[in-house]
Amino acid sequence: MASNGTGYENARAAFAEWGVDTEAAIDRLLATPVSLHCWQGDDVRGFERRGAAAGGGIQATGDHPGRARTPEELRADLDFALSMIPGRHRLNLHAIYLDTDEAPERDAIELRHFAPWVDWARERGLGLDFNPTFFGHPKAADNLTLSHPDPGIRAFWIEHGRRAREIAAGFGAALGSPCVNNIWVPDGYKDTPADRSAARARLAAALDAVLERPLDPGAMLDAVESKLFGIGVEACTVGSHEFYLGYAIRRQVLLCLDMGHFHPTESVADKLSAVAPWLPGLLLHVSRPMRWDSDHVVILNDEVQAVAQELVAADLLGQTRIGLDFFDATVSRTAAWVIGTRNMQKALLRALLTPFGRLRAVEEALDFTARLVLAEELRDLPWGAVWAEVCARTERPAGQALIAGLEAYQRSVAHRG
C-alpha cells in the first residue's frame, strides 16, 4: 500500500485532535461508488442504428474533438476515466446505448441487445444502472410520452418502460448488484395548458402500468425523476417534483433528485432529509446548473459540498445512490468524467472528515456561536493531504500527474474530430 508519507501523517494527527478518524473516512469513501453517466462521452447521441437525436429539451453544446462514435470507443474512454478515479464505481446506461447489429424499436429492446456492456462490466467488477429513453424519437415529438392523450403512443412508451425494467433486472442478476432503473420523461407544455390534471392522471396511470410487474429488488430498483421545466415545456412540466414525491411515496420507489432540476435558489441538500424518511431510498444526480438546468461539469462548489455534508450528517449514504448527470462538449469528455467524479468524492471526503458529533452537541445546547466558530475553523483542516493519501493508496494520479494523463489521452483521441 503506497502512502504520501509525512503529509498524511500530519493531517491524520490534526484531524485526530478534533476526534476524527481519517482511516475510517478513507474506508467509507472508497466503499461509496459513483455511477458515471455514459452520455457524457458522446453528447447524448447513443447507438441506435436507426439514428436518434437527443431532443426533449436536452442539448450538449460545443464541438470539442474526441467524441466517442462507437460503443467500443465509449468503453475505451470509460476505461481510461475509471483508471484516473479512486475506488470502484458504476456505469449508468441509457436505453439508446444498445450494442447490437439489430435495429430494434424501443418497445422491442431486450437484454441481449446490451450483452457487450454486461460482459465489459463483469470483467471489471462494475455495477450497471439503467434509464429508459423517452426522448429523441418521433413518438416523443410533441414532448409528450407517458402522458400523451393518444392511447397508442402511451402504449408504445409503456412497453418501452416495461422492457427497460426487465433489462435492468437482467443487469442486476448478471452482475450481482442491484441496477437502478430511473424513469424520467420530458412531458410538458410550452404554453399554459387548459387541463394539467388530465395529463398528470394519464402519467400516473401509465407509470402504474410500467411498474405493474413485480421484479426482484435484489436485482433492480425503480426510481422516478422530476424536473422544474425544460426547453419546450416552460409552462407546465407534467412530472414535477410534487407529482413524483407523492408518486414515489405511494409506490415506495426511489426518488431521484437532480441538482439541476430545481430553481437556482432551491437547496437540494435541504430536501434530502425532508424526503428520506418517507421513501425506501434516494437517487441523487449530481450536476452543476448555471442559471438553469445547463448540466455543467461538477466542480467542488458550495452546493455539491452541502449535499455531501447532508448525506453524511443525516446518515443517508447507505440509502442513497449517487450518480452524475452532465454533458459538456466544450471540454475533453473524458476529463469531464474524471473531474466531476473526483470532485464528488472530494466533497464526500470532506464531509466524512467533519466531527458532526461535536457540531450537534453545541447546536442542541443552542450555542450557535460555538457552532459558527467550529464550522469555520474546520475549513482550515488539511483535508487535501487526506485526499492525496486516497490517490496514493489507490494508485491514481493527482496534481500535475493527473493533468498530464488527461492531456495525453485527449491527444490520443483528438483525431475523432
DOFISE-264636 format. One record per residue (C-alpha): residue in one letter; x, y, z. Coordinates in steps of 0.05 Angstrom, whole numbers, plus 32768, in hexadecimal, padded with zeros to 4 digits. Layout:
# DOFISE-264636
vexza:east:north:up
a:X:Y:Z
...
# end
This chain:
# DOFISE-264636
vexza:east:north:up
m:8000:8000:8000
a:801F:8042:7FE9
s:801B:8080:8014
n:802A:80C9:800C
g:8053:80C7:804C
t:805A:80FC:8081
g:8027:812A:8061
y:7FF1:80F7:806F
e:800B:80E6:80B4
n:8009:8130:80C7
a:7FC3:8136:80AC
r:7FAD:80F7:80D1
a:7FC7:8115:8112
a:7FA5:8158:8105
f:7F61:8137:80F9
a:7F6B:810A:8136
e:7F6D:8148:8161
w:7F26:8155:814B
g:7F11:810D:8157
v:7F11:80F9:810E
d:7F2D:80B6:80F6
t:7F4A:80C2:80B1
e:7F52:8077:80A5
a:7F08:806B:80B0
a:7EF8:80A6:8081
i:7F24:8089:804A
d:7F06:8044:8051
r:7EBF:8060:804C
l:7ED0:808A:8010
l:7EEE:8050:7FEA
a:7EB1:8026:7FFA
t:7E82:805B:7FDB
p:7E7A:8052:7F90
v:7E67:8089:7F60
s:7E40:8077:7F21
l:7E61:8097:7EE4
h:7E30:80AB:7EAE
c:7E41:808F:7E69
w:7E21:80C9:7E44
q:7E59:80F9:7E56
g:7E86:80D3:7E27
d:7E5F:80DE:7DE6
d:7E33:811B:7DF2
v:7DF4:80F2:7E00
r:7DF1:80D4:7DBA
g:7DEF:808A:7DC8
f:7DF7:8050:7D98
e:7DB2:8042:7D7C
r:7DBE:802C:7D34
r:7D80:804F:7D1C
g:7D9F:8090:7D36
a:7D87:80BC:7D6F
a:7D8F:8103:7D86
a:7D8C:8117:7DCE
g:7D4E:8143:7DCD
g:7D20:814C:7E09
g:7D44:818D:7E1C
i:7D87:8169:7E21
q:7DC1:818A:7DFE
a:7E0D:8181:7E03
t:7E30:81C0:7DED
g:7E76:81C3:7DCF
d:7E9E:819B:7D9C
h:7EDD:8187:7DC1
p:7F03:814F:7D9C
g:7F01:8109:7DB7
r:7EB8:80F6:7DB9
a:7EAD:80AB:7DBD
r:7E8D:8092:7D7D
t:7E84:8048:7D8D
p:7E77:801E:7DCB
e:7EBF:8006:7DC8
e:7EDA:804D:7DC9
l:7EAB:8060:7E02
r:7EC2:8024:7E2C
a:7F0B:8035:7E1E
d:7EFE:807C:7E36
l:7EDB:8062:7E75
d:7F15:8033:7E83
f:7F45:806E:7E81
a:7F18:8099:7EAD
l:7F10:8063:7EE1
s:7F5B:805A:7EE2
m:7F61:80A2:7EFA
i:7F2C:809D:7F31
p:7F38:807E:7F76
g:7F0A:8045:7F8A
r:7EDC:8016:7F65
h:7E9F:8035:7F44
r:7E63:8028:7F17
l:7E4C:803A:7ED1
n:7E08:8058:7EC2
l:7DED:8045:7E7D
h:7DB3:8063:7E56
a:7D89:8035:7E2A
i:7DA3:8056:7DEA
y:7DE9:803A:7DFA
l:7DD9:7FF3:7DE4
d:7E12:7FCE:7DC2
t:7DF6:7FA1:7D8B
d:7DF4:7F98:7D40
e:7DA8:7F98:7D44
a:7D7C:7FD6:7D42
p:7D44:7FC7:7D74
e:7D0E:7FFA:7D82
r:7D0E:8013:7DC9
d:7CD2:7FE9:7DDB
a:7CF8:7FAB:7DC5
i:7D3C:7FB3:7DE7
e:7D56:7F77:7E0E
l:7D8F:7F66:7E3D
r:7DB6:7F45:7E04
h:7DBC:7F88:7DE1
f:7DE8:7F9F:7E1A
a:7E11:7F5F:7E23
p:7E55:7F80:7E14
w:7E49:7FB2:7E4C
v:7E3A:7F7A:7E7D
d:7E79:7F55:7E69
w:7EA2:7F95:7E6F
a:7E86:7FA5:7EB4
r:7E90:7F5E:7ECD
e:7ED9:7F5C:7EB7
r:7EE5:7F9C:7EDF
g:7EBC:7F8C:7F1C
l:7E8D:7FC7:7F0F
g:7E42:7FCF:7F1A
l:7E13:7FEA:7EE5
d:7DD9:801A:7EEC
f:7DA5:8028:7EB6
n:7D74:805A:7E9A
p:7D3C:8052:7E67
t:7D43:8087:7E31
f:7D03:80AF:7E29
f:7D21:80E4:7DFA
g:7D41:80E8:7DB6
h:7D0A:80C1:7D93
p:7CD2:80D3:7D63
k:7C9F:80BC:7D96
a:7CBB:80EF:7DC7
a:7CB8:8129:7D95
d:7C80:814C:7DBC
n:7CA8:8149:7DFD
l:7C72:8119:7E16
t:7C7E:80CF:7E21
l:7C5F:80AB:7E5D
s:7C2E:80E5:7E65
h:7C1C:80E9:7E1B
p:7BD0:80ED:7E0D
d:7BD8:80B9:7DD5
p:7BD1:8074:7DF6
g:7BFB:8055:7DBF
i:7C36:8081:7DCD
r:7C2F:8075:7E17
a:7C2E:802A:7E0B
f:7C6F:802F:7DE3
w:7C92:8053:7E1B
i:7C74:8027:7E51
e:7C91:7FEA:7E2E
h:7CD4:800D:7E28
g:7CD3:801A:7E73
r:7CC2:7FD2:7E82
r:7CFA:7FB9:7E55
a:7D2B:7FE8:7E78
r:7D19:7FCC:7EBC
e:7D24:7F85:7EA4
i:7D67:7F98:7E86
a:7D7B:7FBA:7EC7
a:7D68:7F7C:7EEE
g:7D92:7F53:7EBF
f:7DCD:7F80:7ECB
g:7DC5:7F79:7F16
a:7DBE:7F2E:7F14
a:7DFA:7F25:7EE6
l:7E28:7F52:7F0E
g:7E10:7F43:7F55
s:7E01:7F8C:7F63
p:7DBC:7FAD:7F61
c:7DB4:7FD9:7F24
v:7D8F:801B:7F2E
n:7D5D:8025:7EF5
n:7D4E:8070:7EF4
i:7D10:808B:7ED0
w:7D11:80D2:7EB6
v:7CE2:80EB:7E81
p:7CE4:812E:7E5C
d:7C99:8137:7E5F
g:7C7D:817D:7E63
y:7C61:81B9:7E3F
k:7C82:81F7:7E22
d:7C46:8222:7E31
t:7C13:8220:7E69
p:7BE8:81E1:7E63
a:7B9E:81E0:7E6C
d:7B9F:81A1:7E96
r:7BDE:818F:7EBD
s:7BBA:815B:7EE7
a:7BA6:8130:7EAB
a:7BEF:812B:7E95
r:7C05:8119:7EDB
a:7BCF:80E5:7EE2
r:7BE6:80C5:7EA1
l:7C2E:80C6:7EB8
a:7C1D:80A5:7EFA
a:7BF5:806F:7ED9
a:7C2B:8062:7EA5
l:7C61:805E:7EDB
d:7C36:802C:7F01
a:7C32:8002:7EC1
v:7C7E:8006:7EB9
l:7C89:7FF0:7F01
e:7C52:7FBD:7F01
r:7C7E:7F7F:7F00
p:7CA3:7F71:7F42
l:7CED:7F66:7F37
d:7D22:7F50:7F67
p:7D3B:7F8C:7F8F
g:7D7D:7F68:7F97
a:7D87:7F70:7F4C
m:7D62:7FB1:7F3B
l:7D4B:7FF0:7F5F
d:7D18:801F:7F40
a:7D23:806A:7F44
v:7CFC:80A6:7F29
e:7D19:80EA:7F19
s:7CF9:812F:7F19
k:7D0A:8170:7EF7
l:7CF7:81B9:7EFF
f:7CF4:81C8:7EB5
g:7D19:81BF:7E74
i:7D1E:81DB:7E2D
g:7CD9:81D5:7E0F
v:7CB5:81C6:7E50
e:7CBE:820A:7E72
a:7C74:8211:7E86
c:7C68:81CD:7EA4
t:7C93:8191:7EB3
v:7C64:8157:7EC0
g:7C96:8130:7EEB
s:7CA4:8167:7F1D
h:7CC8:815E:7F60
e:7C86:815D:7F85
f:7C68:812A:7F55
y:7CA2:80FA:7F5C
l:7CAB:8103:7FA6
g:7C63:80ED:7FB1
y:7C6A:80B6:7F7E
a:7CAA:809B:7F9B
i:7C8D:8099:7FE1
r:7C4E:8076:7FC8
r:7C74:8042:7FA0
q:7CB0:803F:7FCF
v:7CE3:8047:7F99
l:7D23:8071:7F99
l:7D1C:80BB:7F8D
c:7D52:80DA:7F61
l:7D67:8120:7F73
d:7D90:8140:7F3B
m:7DB6:817E:7F52
g:7DA7:81A1:7F10
h:7D5C:8194:7F11
f:7D48:81C9:7F43
h:7D45:8215:7F49
p:7D8A:8233:7F52
t:7D77:824B:7F98
e:7D60:8206:7FAF
s:7D8F:81DA:7FD8
v:7D90:8191:7FC5
a:7DB8:8184:8005
d:7D7E:819D:802E
k:7D4E:816E:800A
l:7D75:812E:801B
s:7D62:8126:8064
a:7D1C:8142:8056
v:7D08:810A:8026
a:7D34:80D0:803C
p:7D09:80B9:8078
w:7CCE:80AA:8049
l:7CF3:8084:8013
p:7D19:8042:800B
g:7D55:8068:7FF0
l:7D6E:80A2:7FC7
l:7D91:80AB:7F85
l:7DBC:80E9:7F7F
h:7DD1:8106:7F3C
v:7E0B:8135:7F47
s:7E0F:816D:7F15
r:7E20:81B7:7F12
p:7DE9:81E4:7EF8
m:7DFC:822A:7EE2
r:7DBE:8255:7EE1
w:7D95:8218:7ECF
d:7D9D:81CD:7EC2
s:7DDA:81D7:7E96
d:7E01:8199:7EAF
h:7E47:81B5:7EB8
v:7E7F:8189:7ED0
v:7E7D:8180:7F1B
i:7EAF:81AB:7F42
l:7EBC:81AC:7F8C
n:7E8C:81E5:7F9A
d:7E61:81F6:7FD6
e:7E24:81D2:7FBA
v:7E48:8190:7FB0
q:7E69:8195:7FF3
a:7E27:81A4:8015
v:7E08:8165:7FF6
a:7E43:813A:800E
q:7E3F:8158:8053
e:7DF5:8148:8058
l:7DFF:8101:803F
v:7E31:80F4:8076
a:7E12:811E:80AE
a:7DCD:80FE:80A4
d:7DEB:80B9:809C
l:7DCE:80B2:8056
l:7E09:8095:8031
g:7DEF:804E:803B
q:7DAC:805C:801B
t:7DC3:808B:7FE4
r:7DDD:8078:7F9F
i:7E0B:80AE:7F84
g:7E11:80BA:7F3A
l:7E29:80F2:7F0C
d:7E00:8115:7ED7
f:7E22:8149:7EAB
f:7E37:814D:7E63
d:7E68:8181:7E4B
a:7E86:817E:7E05
t:7EB0:81BD:7E0D
v:7EE6:8197:7E34
s:7F07:8153:7E31
r:7ECF:8121:7E3F
t:7EFB:80F1:7E64
a:7F19:8128:7E8F
a:7ED2:813E:7EA0
w:7EC2:80F9:7EBC
v:7F02:80F8:7EE5
i:7EFC:813F:7EFF
g:7EB2:8137:7F10
t:7EB8:80F5:7F33
r:7EF6:8108:7F5B
n:7ED5:8148:7F71
m:7E99:8121:7F8B
q:7ECA:80F4:7FB0
k:7EEF:812F:7FCD
a:7EAE:814C:7FE7
l:7E9C:810A:8007
l:7EE1:8104:8026
r:7EDC:814A:8045
a:7E98:8137:8061
l:7EB3:80F6:807D
l:7EEB:811D:809F
t:7EB9:814B:80C2
p:7EAF:8140:810E
f:7E63:8142:810B
g:7E5C:8128:8152
r:7E7E:8166:816D
l:7E56:8194:8140
r:7E14:8173:8155
a:7E26:817A:819E
v:7E2F:81C6:819B
e:7DF1:81CC:816F
e:7DC6:81A6:81A0
a:7DE0:81D3:81D7
l:7DC9:820E:81AC
d:7E10:8228:81AB
f:7E0E:8243:8165
t:7E4D:826B:816F
a:7E75:822C:817D
r:7E54:820B:8141
l:7E6A:8244:8114
v:7EB1:8245:812F
l:7EB8:81FA:8128
a:7E9D:81F9:80E1
e:7ECE:822F:80CC
e:7F0B:8212:80EE
l:7EFE:81CE:80CF
r:7F08:81ED:808A
d:7F52:81F5:809A
l:7F60:81AC:80A8
p:7F8E:818A:8075
w:7F5B:815F:8051
g:7F84:8165:8011
a:7FBB:813B:802F
v:7F87:8105:803E
w:7F6F:8108:7FF6
a:7FB7:8101:7FDF
e:7FBC:80C2:800A
v:7F7D:80A6:7FEA
c:7F9D:80B0:7FA5
a:7FDF:8092:7FBB
r:7FBF:8054:7FDA
t:7F94:8047:7F9C
e:7FCE:8056:7F6D
r:7FA9:808F:7F4C
p:7FCC:80CF:7F35
a:7FC2:8113:7F54
g:7FDA:8159:7F45
q:800A:8161:7F0B
a:8009:8116:7EFD
l:7FBD:8117:7EF5
i:7FC1:8152:7EC5
a:7FF6:8131:7E9B
g:7FCE:80F0:7E98
l:7F8E:8113:7E82
e:7FB2:813C:7E4D
a:7FD6:80FF:7E31
y:7F95:80D7:7E29
q:7F72:8112:7E09
r:7FAA:8117:7DD5
s:7FA0:80CD:7DC7
v:7F56:80D5:7DB5
a:7F59:811A:7D94
h:7F58:80FA:7D4F
r:7F0F:80E8:7D5A
g:7EFD:8130:7D48
# end
